Amino acid sequence: MAARARTLRRDARDNMAKLRAAALEVFSARGLGAPLEEIAKVAGVSVGTLYNRFGTREALIDSVIPEIAGSRLRELGERVAAGATARERLETFVHGMIDLQHDDPALNDAIMRRFPDATALVETCAVSSSLGNDLVAQAHREGSLDPGFTGEDLFCLLWMAGTANREAAAPPGWRRVLTRSLDSAWTGRAAEARATDAR
């Protein structure tokens, strides 16, 4: 009897590993709203097994979101930190986030917070939100960003980018328009200050 219980536990672990691998594959290709039946099929198990092992879509999302988002967001954070000025760091962040949203449907869903009941997902988004707000504050202190441009404005830009990335019918110039919106928020005062210091 004990041997049978151990076998069941091993089978359950195997099924969870297969489901997580399938979720990574399907979510990355189709976004976090992909049909759970498709994930179960890729894993080679029934959708009932998926629900038995994870219970909800949000629990399945939380089991894989660190792998989907963690390394890419850390990599972006490293590129941002390497910027010489607050303006450069904020520009790197904005364009990097837009690229992530474009390249990975699951990351797009994560950044757009489409599944607010997924705890790990919300925590991952909170980290990127905090970084964005810090970068806006740094650019304000530097004097390169208009004081009227807020963290909320930044995430409105990213929200619009995430929406446009999902829409096949989005006008092809949407990214150019968002770039111009950010460009219009720079004051140029930081560059003037550096030129004055150099004299």
C-alpha positions as CSV (number, residue, x, y, z in Angstrom):
1,M,0.0,0.0,0.0
2,A,2.8,2.4,0.9
3,A,4.6,1.6,-2.4
4,R,1.4,2.4,-4.3
5,A,1.1,5.8,-2.4
6,R,4.7,6.6,-3.3
7,T,4.0,5.8,-7.0
8,L,1.0,8.1,-7.0
9,R,3.0,10.9,-5.5
10,R,5.7,10.4,-8.1
11,D,3.0,10.4,-10.9
12,A,1.5,13.6,-9.5
13,R,4.9,15.2,-9.5
14,D,5.6,14.1,-13.0
15,N,2.2,15.4,-14.2
16,M,2.8,18.8,-12.5
17,A,6.2,19.1,-14.2
18,K,4.7,18.2,-17.6
19,L,1.9,20.7,-17.0
20,R,4.3,23.5,-16.0
21,A,6.5,22.8,-19.1
22,A,3.4,22.9,-21.3
23,A,2.1,26.1,-19.7
24,L,5.5,27.8,-20.3
25,E,5.3,26.8,-24.0
26,V,1.7,27.7,-24.6
27,F,1.5,30.8,-22.5
28,S,4.7,32.2,-24.2
29,A,3.2,31.5,-27.6
30,R,-0.4,32.6,-27.0
31,G,-0.6,34.6,-23.8
32,L,-1.8,33.8,-20.3
33,G,-5.4,33.5,-21.6
34,A,-4.6,30.5,-23.7
35,P,-7.1,27.6,-23.4
36,L,-6.2,25.3,-20.5
37,E,-7.4,22.4,-22.6
38,E,-4.5,23.1,-25.0
39,I,-2.0,23.1,-22.2
40,A,-3.3,19.8,-20.9
41,K,-3.1,18.4,-24.4
42,V,0.5,19.5,-24.9
43,A,1.3,18.0,-21.4
44,G,-0.4,14.7,-22.4
45,V,-2.8,14.7,-19.6
46,S,-6.5,15.4,-19.2
47,V,-7.8,18.9,-18.3
48,G,-9.2,17.4,-15.2
49,T,-5.7,16.5,-14.1
50,L,-4.7,20.1,-14.7
51,Y,-7.4,21.3,-12.4
52,N,-6.6,18.6,-9.8
53,R,-3.0,19.7,-9.7
54,F,-3.4,23.5,-9.9
55,G,-7.0,24.3,-9.1
56,T,-7.2,27.5,-11.1
57,R,-5.7,29.3,-14.1
58,E,-4.2,31.8,-11.7
59,A,-2.4,29.1,-9.7
60,L,-1.0,27.7,-12.9
61,I,0.1,31.2,-14.0
62,D,1.8,31.8,-10.6
63,S,3.7,28.5,-10.9
64,V,5.4,29.6,-14.1
65,I,5.4,33.4,-14.1
66,P,8.9,33.6,-12.5
67,E,10.3,31.6,-15.4
68,I,8.3,33.6,-18.0
69,A,9.0,37.1,-16.6
70,G,11.8,36.9,-14.1
71,S,14.9,36.5,-16.2
72,R,13.8,38.9,-18.9
73,L,12.8,41.6,-16.5
74,R,16.1,41.2,-14.6
75,E,18.0,41.5,-17.8
76,L,16.1,44.7,-18.7
77,G,16.8,46.0,-15.2
78,E,20.5,45.5,-15.7
79,R,20.4,47.4,-19.1
80,V,18.5,50.2,-17.4
81,A,21.0,50.4,-14.5
82,A,23.9,50.8,-17.0
83,G,22.5,54.1,-18.3
84,A,24.7,57.1,-17.7
85,T,21.9,59.5,-17.1
86,A,18.3,59.3,-15.7
87,R,17.0,60.1,-19.1
88,E,18.9,57.3,-20.7
89,R,17.7,54.9,-18.0
90,L,14.1,55.9,-18.4
91,E,14.3,55.6,-22.2
92,T,15.9,52.2,-22.0
93,F,13.1,51.1,-19.6
94,V,10.3,52.3,-21.8
95,H,11.6,50.9,-25.1
96,G,12.6,47.7,-23.3
97,M,9.2,47.1,-21.8
98,I,7.5,47.8,-25.2
99,D,9.9,45.2,-26.8
100,L,9.1,42.6,-24.1
101,Q,5.3,43.2,-24.6
102,H,5.8,42.7,-28.4
103,D,8.0,39.7,-28.2
104,D,6.2,37.6,-25.6
105,P,2.4,37.5,-25.3
106,A,2.6,36.1,-21.8
107,L,4.7,39.0,-20.7
108,N,2.3,41.4,-22.3
109,D,-0.5,39.9,-20.3
110,A,1.6,40.1,-17.2
111,I,2.5,43.7,-17.7
112,M,-1.1,44.6,-18.5
113,R,-2.2,42.8,-15.3
114,R,-4.9,40.8,-17.1
115,F,-5.1,38.3,-14.2
116,P,-5.2,40.3,-11.0
117,D,-5.9,37.2,-8.8
118,A,-2.6,35.7,-9.7
119,T,-0.5,36.7,-6.7
120,A,3.0,36.0,-8.1
121,L,2.0,37.8,-11.3
122,V,0.8,40.9,-9.4
123,E,4.1,40.9,-7.4
124,T,6.2,40.7,-10.6
125,C,4.2,43.6,-12.1
126,A,4.7,45.6,-8.8
127,V,8.5,45.3,-9.2
128,S,8.5,46.7,-12.7
129,S,6.0,49.4,-11.6
130,S,8.2,50.4,-8.8
131,L,11.3,50.6,-11.1
132,G,9.3,52.8,-13.5
133,N,8.2,55.2,-10.8
134,D,11.8,55.4,-9.5
135,L,13.1,56.2,-13.0
136,V,10.5,59.0,-13.4
137,A,11.6,60.5,-10.0
138,Q,15.3,60.3,-11.0
139,A,14.6,62.1,-14.3
140,H,12.7,64.8,-12.4
141,R,15.6,65.3,-10.0
142,E,18.0,65.4,-13.0
143,G,15.8,68.1,-14.6
144,S,15.5,66.2,-17.8
145,L,11.8,65.3,-17.5
146,D,8.9,67.7,-17.4
147,P,7.6,67.9,-13.8
148,G,4.1,67.3,-15.1
149,F,5.0,63.9,-16.5
150,T,4.1,61.3,-13.8
151,G,4.5,57.6,-13.1
152,E,0.9,57.3,-14.2
153,D,1.7,58.9,-17.5
154,L,4.5,56.4,-18.0
155,F,2.2,53.4,-17.4
156,C,-0.5,54.9,-19.6
157,L,2.2,54.8,-22.4
158,L,3.0,51.2,-21.6
159,W,-0.7,50.3,-21.4
160,M,-1.3,51.7,-24.8
161,A,1.7,49.8,-26.2
162,G,0.5,46.6,-24.6
163,T,-3.0,47.1,-26.2
164,A,-1.5,47.9,-29.6
165,N,0.8,44.9,-29.4
166,R,-2.2,42.6,-29.1
167,E,-4.3,44.1,-31.9
168,A,-3.5,42.8,-35.4
169,A,-5.5,45.8,-36.7
170,A,-3.4,48.4,-34.8
171,P,-2.1,51.2,-37.1
172,P,1.5,50.5,-38.0
173,G,2.7,53.9,-36.7
174,W,1.5,53.4,-33.1
175,R,5.0,53.0,-31.7
176,R,6.2,56.1,-33.4
177,V,3.4,58.0,-31.8
178,L,4.2,56.7,-28.4
179,T,7.9,57.6,-28.9
180,R,6.9,61.1,-29.8
181,S,4.8,61.4,-26.7
182,L,7.8,60.5,-24.5
183,D,10.1,62.7,-26.5
184,S,7.8,65.7,-25.9
185,A,8.2,65.2,-22.1
186,W,12.0,65.9,-22.1
187,T,13.0,69.4,-21.0
188,G,16.6,69.5,-22.2
189,R,17.5,71.3,-18.9
190,A,19.9,68.5,-17.9
191,A,21.9,68.9,-21.1
192,E,22.0,72.7,-20.6
193,A,23.2,72.2,-17.0
194,R,26.0,69.9,-18.1
195,A,27.1,72.4,-20.8
196,T,27.1,75.2,-18.1
197,D,29.2,73.0,-15.7
198,A,31.7,72.3,-18.5
199,R,32.3,76.0,-19.1
